[in-house]
Amino acid sequence: MRSMASRRFEELTDPEIAAALARSPRAILPMGSIEQHGPHLPTGTDFFAATSIALAVAELTDALVLPLCPLGVTPMHMPYPGTVSLRPQTLQDVIWDIGSSLASHGCRELVILNWHEGNIPSLALVAERLHRSLQLAVVTVQACYVAEERFGPAAGGLTHGGTIEAWSVLGYRPDLVHLDRAAGGGDRLRGELADRLRRDRAFQPVLTDVRTMSATGWYGDPGGATEEQARSFLASLAEEIAARLSGVFEALAQVQPGSGPGPGPGPGGEDPT
């Protein structure tokens, strides 16, 4: 039997959603990708990370969680058959339709909770459009970077297929994690160099292929990750994101008071900008 306390938009009835938005007009849209994560983690690693964190944050902030389209913008990983990538404009169009639908039903605060770095440019553009066209208060949370800040030193950094990403799946779908297959660990020195290049705030080179990072397509040492560690990781990460998110919305209310959804187009419509 479905719990009446569900936060999942797709599990609730229409009256339950209307009541939830009337009580707390905030929705969370988790964003990830479908891409290879080595022989030990599922292609939906980013999808599972974003979803599990979004559900935990929603419990702490009284929000609804939208069903996630698990696909993202990930051309770097296309040499591998486990990868399916969207065009940036496709992703922006989907999020525009979601945001405009929510705004028409009374949502005033949209949180885009992202785990996949390749989505970041597209999310920035569509968040700006949603805010200016529909007056939504939009906050994009790069959850992977919050995880790196909080747990990177203890987990060997935010690596593709490493401990942090193993935890993100172990805490939600442990049946999909195969740490016994994580032999080799990839080329760590090369991987760290590639990550420094692509995460630099001042200089942004374009990397063609994930094998630039490591010939195996992943690197790190997730072998010691446990389900207990993963549950603690997800709970702590959700608490930190929820607290910081509340602070961001409070600051937004001070610097741009009265922000809320105005009249706008329905799904698929054109915004006036």
Phi, psi and omega per residue, in radians:
M1 nan 2.375 -3.133
R2 -1.247 2.377 3.092
S3 -1.260 2.392 3.096
M4 -1.194 -0.255 -3.121
A5 -1.599 0.206 -3.106
S6 -0.993 2.485 3.058
R7 -1.734 -0.150 -3.067
R8 -1.352 2.099 -3.105
F9 -0.938 -0.740 -3.036
E10 -1.303 -0.213 -3.133
E11 -1.656 -0.184 -3.071
L12 -1.669 2.717 3.036
T13 -1.411 2.893 3.137
D14 -1.023 -0.816 3.105
P15 -1.092 -0.599 3.116
E16 -1.154 -0.680 3.111
I17 -1.167 -0.744 3.122
A18 -1.051 -0.740 -3.141
A19 -1.169 -0.689 -3.133
A20 -1.139 -0.745 3.138
L21 -1.212 -0.560 3.088
A22 -1.183 -0.606 -3.138
R23 -1.354 -0.748 -3.082
S24 -2.576 1.695 -3.005
P25 -1.370 0.916 -3.116
R26 -2.195 2.399 3.079
A27 -2.293 2.590 3.124
I28 -2.022 2.247 3.093
L29 -1.964 1.847 3.103
P30 -1.345 2.456 -3.121
M31 -2.271 2.381 3.113
G32 -2.554 -2.413 3.122
S33 -2.864 2.914 2.980
I34 -2.017 1.899 -3.078
E35 -2.728 2.773 -3.132
Q36 -1.095 2.459 3.054
H37 -2.306 0.743 3.133
G38 1.382 -3.010 -3.086
P39 -1.453 -0.050 -2.970
H40 -2.006 -0.272 -3.128
L41 -2.134 2.615 -3.103
P42 -1.252 2.771 3.108
T43 -1.121 -0.376 3.125
G44 -1.572 0.373 -3.103
T45 -0.927 -0.857 -3.122
D46 -1.134 -0.633 3.084
F47 -1.083 -0.838 -3.130
F48 -1.171 -0.671 3.123
A49 -1.069 -0.895 -3.097
A50 -1.092 -0.722 -3.104
T51 -1.171 -0.824 -3.094
S52 -1.125 -0.706 3.126
I53 -1.198 -0.725 -3.137
A54 -1.058 -0.733 -3.139
L55 -1.129 -0.697 3.129
A56 -1.203 -0.703 3.104
V57 -1.146 -0.664 3.135
A58 -1.082 -0.649 3.096
E59 -1.109 -0.612 -3.080
L60 -1.461 -0.330 -3.045
T61 -2.123 0.131 3.122
D62 0.982 1.078 -3.107
A63 -2.271 2.809 3.007
L64 -1.618 2.643 3.107
V65 -2.018 2.144 -3.141
L66 -1.316 2.622 3.006
P67 -1.089 2.374 -3.077
L68 -1.583 2.309 2.828
C69 -1.380 1.923 -2.966
P70 -1.215 -0.190 -3.072
L71 -1.419 2.549 3.108
G72 -2.419 -2.955 -3.139
V73 -1.661 1.843 -3.017
T74 -2.519 0.983 -3.111
P75 -1.110 -0.433 3.137
M76 -1.015 -0.518 -3.025
H77 -1.717 0.080 -3.064
M78 -1.100 -0.376 3.054
P79 -1.078 -0.249 -3.112
Y80 -1.801 2.403 -3.073
P81 -1.196 -0.230 3.106
G82 -1.459 0.144 -3.047
T83 -1.932 2.339 3.008
V84 -2.263 2.127 -3.038
S85 -2.034 2.489 3.016
L86 -1.664 2.733 2.944
R87 -1.285 2.566 3.135
P88 -0.929 -0.729 -3.119
Q89 -1.153 -0.601 3.098
T90 -1.076 -0.821 3.132
L91 -1.076 -0.762 3.128
Q92 -1.089 -0.710 -3.134
D93 -1.122 -0.716 3.129
V94 -1.106 -0.788 -3.116
I95 -1.204 -0.620 3.054
W96 -1.033 -0.797 3.141
D97 -1.103 -0.712 3.116
I98 -1.113 -0.842 -3.106
G99 -1.110 -0.719 -3.125
S100 -1.211 -0.587 3.047
S101 -1.098 -0.826 -3.125
L102 -1.086 -0.752 -3.120
A103 -1.073 -0.646 -3.130
S104 -1.211 -0.292 -3.139
H105 -1.820 0.167 3.026
G106 1.795 0.050 3.057
C107 -1.212 2.320 3.133
R108 -2.018 -0.307 -3.118
E109 -2.261 2.112 3.123
L110 -2.020 2.163 3.076
V111 -1.862 2.089 3.045
I112 -1.740 1.890 -3.066
L113 -1.772 1.918 -2.958
N114 -1.970 2.445 3.050
W115 -1.983 -0.249 -3.020
H116 -1.833 2.114 -3.049
E117 -1.124 -0.541 -3.133
G118 -1.148 -0.285 3.121
N119 -1.436 -0.279 -2.906
I120 -1.003 -0.867 -3.129
P121 -1.050 -0.754 -3.127
S122 -1.123 -0.722 -3.127
L123 -1.134 -0.669 3.128
A124 -1.076 -0.728 -3.112
L125 -1.187 -0.783 -3.089
V126 -1.306 -0.525 3.074
A127 -1.108 -0.743 3.091
E128 -1.054 -0.766 -3.122
R129 -1.131 -0.753 3.131
L130 -1.098 -0.700 -3.133
H131 -1.182 -0.840 -3.048
R132 -1.275 -0.600 -3.073
S133 -1.500 -0.624 -3.031
L134 -2.029 -0.007 -3.131
Q135 1.055 0.415 3.018
L136 -1.245 2.449 2.941
A137 -1.443 1.932 -3.056
V138 -1.994 2.245 3.053
V139 -2.193 2.148 3.062
T140 -1.711 2.185 -3.135
V141 -1.865 2.057 3.049
Q142 -1.513 1.476 -3.014
A143 -1.075 -0.552 3.132
C144 -1.111 -0.604 3.138
Y145 -1.339 -0.581 3.036
V146 -1.093 -0.730 3.097
A147 -1.083 -0.710 3.130
E148 -1.116 -0.770 3.137
E149 -1.059 -0.772 -3.011
R150 -1.416 -0.714 -2.982
F151 -2.054 -0.107 -3.094
G152 -0.941 -0.842 -3.106
P153 -1.024 -0.639 -3.108
A154 -1.483 -0.356 -3.016
A155 -1.917 0.181 3.136
G156 1.362 0.423 3.103
G157 1.502 3.074 3.058
L158 -1.586 1.664 -3.097
T159 -1.937 2.721 -3.120
H160 -1.350 1.808 -3.125
G161 1.631 0.133 -3.119
G162 -1.525 -2.753 -2.995
T163 -1.098 -0.797 -3.105
I164 -1.042 -0.753 3.138
E165 -1.261 -0.570 3.046
A166 -1.103 -0.770 3.088
W167 -1.032 -0.692 -3.058
S168 -1.110 -0.449 3.087
V169 -1.664 -0.693 -3.139
L170 -0.989 -0.600 -3.118
G171 -1.366 -0.112 -3.050
Y172 -2.227 -0.805 3.113
R173 -2.381 1.256 -3.087
P174 -1.081 -0.385 -3.140
D175 -1.165 -0.261 -3.090
L176 -1.709 0.009 -3.094
V177 -1.769 2.315 -3.092
H178 -2.242 1.284 -3.045
L179 -1.141 -0.368 3.107
D180 -1.168 -0.264 3.132
R181 -1.657 -0.041 -3.036
A182 -1.507 0.996 3.138
A183 -1.525 2.545 3.043
G184 1.698 -0.857 3.092
G185 1.324 0.017 3.120
G186 1.246 -3.015 -3.102
D187 -1.668 1.663 -3.011
R188 -1.150 -0.774 -3.107
L189 -1.076 -0.765 3.130
R190 -1.189 -0.688 3.124
G191 -1.091 -0.757 3.131
E192 -1.146 -0.638 3.088
L193 -1.112 -0.795 3.134
A194 -1.094 -0.699 -3.141
D195 -1.176 -0.648 3.079
R196 -1.093 -0.676 3.126
L197 -1.126 -0.835 -3.011
R198 -1.428 -0.241 3.136
R199 -1.846 0.097 3.118
D200 -1.147 2.314 -3.108
R201 -1.288 -0.481 -3.026
A202 -1.714 -0.552 -3.100
F203 -2.187 2.216 -3.098
Q204 -2.147 1.545 3.040
P205 -1.315 2.804 3.098
V206 -1.765 2.169 3.087
L207 -1.715 2.275 -3.017
T208 -1.334 -0.692 -2.884
D209 -2.534 2.425 3.130
V210 -1.070 -0.363 3.109
R211 -1.257 -0.162 2.929
T212 -1.066 -0.599 -3.110
M213 -1.341 -0.761 -3.121
S214 -2.844 2.421 -3.108
A215 -1.057 -0.418 3.134
T216 -1.509 -0.177 -3.099
G217 1.510 -0.043 3.113
W218 -2.674 2.857 3.025
Y219 -2.757 2.787 -3.104
G220 2.330 -3.049 -3.124
D221 -2.440 1.377 -3.068
P222 -1.478 0.056 -2.974
G223 -0.968 -0.550 -3.085
G224 -1.584 0.053 -3.102
A225 -1.175 2.435 3.137
T226 -2.210 2.828 3.107
E227 -1.134 -0.630 3.119
E228 -1.111 -0.789 3.068
Q229 -1.047 -0.709 -3.092
A230 -1.125 -0.746 3.129
R231 -1.116 -0.712 3.099
S232 -1.144 -0.720 3.105
F233 -1.015 -0.876 -3.099
L234 -1.134 -0.728 -3.135
A235 -1.137 -0.799 -3.127
S236 -1.155 -0.711 -3.138
L237 -1.131 -0.746 3.124
A238 -1.109 -0.711 3.117
E239 -1.083 -0.758 -3.134
E240 -1.159 -0.773 3.137
I241 -1.104 -0.747 -3.134
A242 -1.078 -0.765 -3.131
A243 -1.140 -0.801 -3.131
R244 -1.194 -0.595 3.120
L245 -1.136 -0.741 3.099
S246 -1.047 -0.713 3.114
G247 -1.123 -0.674 3.123
V248 -1.141 -0.796 -3.139
F249 -1.153 -0.633 3.076
E250 -1.117 -0.719 3.108
A251 -1.159 -0.692 3.102
L252 -1.080 -0.681 3.139
A253 -1.108 -0.501 3.115
Q254 -1.379 -0.738 -3.038
V255 -1.476 -0.440 3.068
Q256 -2.470 1.255 -3.103
P257 -1.153 2.671 3.078
G258 1.423 0.136 3.129
S259 -1.230 2.342 3.121
G260 -3.000 2.914 -3.050
P261 -1.210 2.278 3.035
G262 -1.798 -3.041 3.116
P263 -1.128 2.411 -3.114
G264 -2.721 3.038 -3.116
P265 -1.234 2.735 3.034
G266 -1.389 -3.053 -3.113
P267 -0.980 2.322 3.107
G268 1.488 -0.153 -3.113
G269 -1.337 2.954 3.132
E270 -1.674 2.408 3.064
D271 -1.411 2.783 -3.029
P272 -1.345 -0.052 -3.102
T273 -1.391 nan nan
